[in-house]
């Protein structure tokens, strides 16, 4: 393989859709029915407004890393120690969000942790009135955990069957893959710093525990091709029209 010039490399990269963008992603939660009821009754968090909030205010997120554990096994021939893979170890997931003037993200994750603990929050809008207890009846594991979904998008499809076709229009917001964190919950909320100095955005960091993650790529050959026919733009996947 011959070495490419910078111009050739950039040209080939552009034909394949360009480099991946760090700011094209989505984050969603799927709480249980009991958690949804608690959020609605105690904190006025209705429906899936928290998912819209996450899309707008998530500052940084990450796809958690995975490593393989190994075990030392000695070979019978030369006594060399082998390290065959044994199991997967999933790293914890961290992300940060920017708080709006109502600190909605802080309220959402605080309510979630209160639900996990089973604490009697009383009337959340009052400064006092929360009952003391000798013990807390923590909710069941399946009630307070939920699936967290990370969707990765790109500005272009990344699949060009015919780059020289002048009628080819790349689809915007191309869904590349999905990561699902199974049985996740927020185990950590960071401190929120305030300062009397210059004004800046307020950030909140969240740490999530989960059991395992699932990677689901977009099926090969499922890329959409959008063509320009006259003055109309149509998708051949969702129409019965034939392309000449």
Secondary structure, 3 states (H helix, E strand, C coil): CCCCCHHHHHHHHHHCCCCCCCCCEEEEEECCHHHHHHHHHHHCCCCCHHHHHHHHHEEECCCCCEEEEEEEEECCCCCCEEEEEEEEEECCEEEEEECCCCCHHHHHHHHHHHHHHCCCCCCCCCCCCCCCCCCCCCCCHHHHCEEEEEEEEECCCCCCCCCCCCCEECCCCEEEEEEEEEEEEEEEECCCCCCCCCCCCCEEEEEEECCEEEEEECCCCCCCCEEEECCEEEEHHHCCCCCC
